[in-house]
Amino acid sequence: MKPGDHPEFFRFPAPEGASRESTIVLHADGRFTHDGEPVERRDFHDALHRWLRVHPDDGRFILSNGYDWTYLRVEDTPRFVTSVKGAPPGAPTLVLADGTEEPLDATTLVVDAEGALFARVHPEQQEARFLRHAQVELAPWLTPDEPAAVLVGGVRHAIGPRR
């Protein structure tokens, strides 16, 4: 059993002389920085995506490895789609930066003013941004008509504007 399994884990104060606040930032492009410097070690960068959680009391984003936790700043979305698997007419499977996979819920697709695509993922229904490569991999499901839509399992799903 890890300390993070204890029901009061996220209510424990920081160790003496320490703070639960950090200078870690998750940027809109899926990169992490610490003290303004990029996190360059790929294994650590990937671990940060896996450790991302929501504090159960205040709803702020935290990083928790099960032994300790800290707050971080999330610039835009907490989740990122790194690739898309599958082939039409079946549902695409999203591969997320935290290493998990899940079927696309096409009803949640939205696009922002810059053309970036987003979908809701995880049980928490958090917004995930498609990284460029993943967005290109979704192309086989796109319909040629306007407005933008995907065709999944024979059903057309419009891609709405991100609000």
C-alpha positions as CSV (number, residue, x, y, z in Angstrom):
1,M,0.0,0.0,0.0
2,K,1.3,3.4,-1.0
3,P,0.8,6.5,1.2
4,G,-1.4,7.8,-1.7
5,D,-3.9,5.0,-1.0
6,H,-4.7,6.5,2.4
7,P,-8.0,8.4,2.3
8,E,-6.4,11.5,4.0
9,F,-3.3,11.5,1.8
10,F,-4.2,14.8,-0.1
11,R,-5.0,16.5,3.2
12,F,-1.6,16.0,4.8
13,P,0.4,19.2,5.1
14,A,3.6,19.6,3.2
15,P,6.8,18.4,4.9
16,E,8.3,21.0,7.3
17,G,9.9,23.8,5.4
18,A,8.4,22.7,2.1
19,S,5.4,23.8,0.1
20,R,2.7,22.0,-2.0
21,E,3.1,24.8,-4.6
22,S,5.5,24.2,-7.4
23,T,6.9,25.9,-10.5
24,I,6.0,23.0,-12.8
25,V,3.8,24.0,-15.8
26,L,2.0,21.8,-18.3
27,H,2.0,23.9,-21.5
28,A,-0.7,23.9,-24.1
29,D,1.5,21.8,-26.4
30,G,1.9,19.0,-23.9
31,R,5.4,19.9,-22.7
32,F,6.3,20.3,-19.0
33,T,8.7,22.9,-17.7
34,H,10.1,23.4,-14.2
35,D,11.5,26.8,-13.1
36,G,11.0,27.8,-16.7
37,E,13.3,25.1,-18.0
38,P,12.0,22.2,-20.2
39,V,11.7,18.8,-18.7
40,E,14.0,17.0,-21.2
41,R,14.3,13.5,-19.7
42,R,11.7,11.6,-21.7
43,D,11.0,9.0,-19.0
44,F,10.4,11.8,-16.4
45,H,8.3,13.8,-18.8
46,D,6.1,10.7,-19.5
47,A,5.8,10.0,-15.7
48,L,4.5,13.6,-15.1
49,H,1.7,12.9,-17.6
50,R,0.9,9.6,-15.7
51,W,1.0,11.4,-12.3
52,L,-1.5,14.2,-13.3
53,R,-4.5,14.2,-11.0
54,V,-7.2,16.6,-9.7
55,H,-7.1,17.4,-6.0
56,P,-10.2,15.9,-4.4
57,D,-11.0,18.9,-2.2
58,D,-10.1,22.0,-4.2
59,G,-10.2,20.7,-7.8
60,R,-6.8,22.1,-8.7
61,F,-4.4,20.0,-10.8
62,I,-1.7,18.1,-8.9
63,L,1.1,15.7,-9.6
64,S,1.1,12.6,-7.4
65,N,3.3,9.5,-7.6
66,G,1.6,7.9,-4.6
67,Y,4.3,8.9,-2.2
68,D,4.1,12.7,-2.4
69,W,2.1,15.3,-4.3
70,T,2.4,18.9,-5.5
71,Y,0.3,21.5,-7.3
72,L,1.2,22.5,-10.8
73,R,-0.1,25.0,-13.3
74,V,-2.0,23.7,-16.4
75,E,-2.0,26.3,-19.2
76,D,-4.9,24.8,-21.2
77,T,-5.9,21.1,-21.2
78,P,-4.7,18.5,-18.8
79,R,-4.7,15.6,-21.3
80,F,-3.2,15.1,-24.7
81,V,-3.9,12.7,-27.6
82,T,-0.5,11.5,-29.0
83,S,-1.8,9.1,-31.6
84,V,-4.9,7.5,-33.1
85,K,-5.3,3.8,-33.8
86,G,-7.8,1.8,-35.9
87,A,-9.4,2.2,-39.2
88,P,-12.8,3.3,-40.5
89,P,-15.6,2.3,-40.2
90,G,-14.8,1.3,-36.6
91,A,-14.3,3.8,-33.8
92,P,-10.8,5.2,-33.5
93,T,-8.8,4.5,-30.3
94,L,-7.0,7.4,-28.7
95,V,-3.6,6.9,-27.3
96,L,-3.0,9.5,-24.5
97,A,0.2,11.0,-23.2
98,D,-0.3,9.2,-19.9
99,G,0.0,5.8,-21.7
100,T,-3.7,4.9,-21.6
101,E,-5.9,4.1,-24.5
102,E,-9.6,4.6,-25.0
103,P,-12.2,4.7,-27.7
104,L,-13.0,8.2,-29.1
105,D,-16.3,9.6,-28.0
106,A,-17.0,11.4,-31.3
107,T,-19.8,13.4,-29.7
108,T,-17.3,15.3,-27.7
109,L,-15.1,16.5,-30.6
110,V,-14.6,20.3,-30.8
111,V,-12.2,22.5,-32.7
112,D,-10.7,25.9,-31.6
113,A,-10.2,29.0,-33.6
114,E,-6.6,27.9,-34.6
115,G,-7.8,24.5,-35.8
116,A,-6.7,22.4,-32.9
117,L,-9.0,19.4,-32.1
118,F,-10.1,18.4,-28.6
119,A,-12.2,15.5,-27.2
120,R,-13.3,14.5,-23.7
121,V,-11.4,11.6,-22.1
122,H,-11.0,9.6,-18.9
123,P,-13.8,8.9,-16.4
124,E,-13.5,12.6,-15.3
125,Q,-14.4,13.7,-18.9
126,Q,-11.3,16.0,-19.0
127,E,-10.6,17.8,-22.2
128,A,-7.7,16.4,-24.3
129,R,-5.9,18.2,-27.0
130,F,-4.9,16.3,-30.1
131,L,-1.2,16.8,-30.8
132,R,-0.6,17.5,-34.5
133,H,0.5,14.0,-35.4
134,A,-2.7,12.6,-33.7
135,Q,-4.9,15.1,-35.5
136,V,-3.5,14.0,-38.9
137,E,-4.1,10.3,-37.9
138,L,-7.8,11.1,-37.4
139,A,-8.1,12.1,-41.1
140,P,-9.5,8.8,-42.3
141,W,-12.6,9.4,-40.2
142,L,-13.2,13.0,-41.4
143,T,-16.0,13.6,-43.8
144,P,-15.4,15.7,-47.0
145,D,-18.5,17.9,-46.4
146,E,-18.9,21.0,-44.4
147,P,-19.2,21.7,-41.5
148,A,-16.4,19.5,-40.3
149,A,-17.5,16.0,-39.0
150,V,-16.2,12.5,-38.5
151,L,-17.9,9.3,-39.6
152,V,-17.7,6.6,-37.0
153,G,-19.6,3.3,-37.4
154,G,-21.7,4.8,-40.1
155,V,-22.8,7.7,-37.9
156,R,-21.9,11.3,-38.8
157,H,-20.8,13.4,-35.8
158,A,-20.3,17.2,-36.3
159,I,-17.2,18.8,-34.8
160,G,-18.4,21.8,-32.9
161,P,-16.6,25.0,-31.9
162,R,-14.6,24.9,-28.7
163,R,-16.1,27.3,-26.2
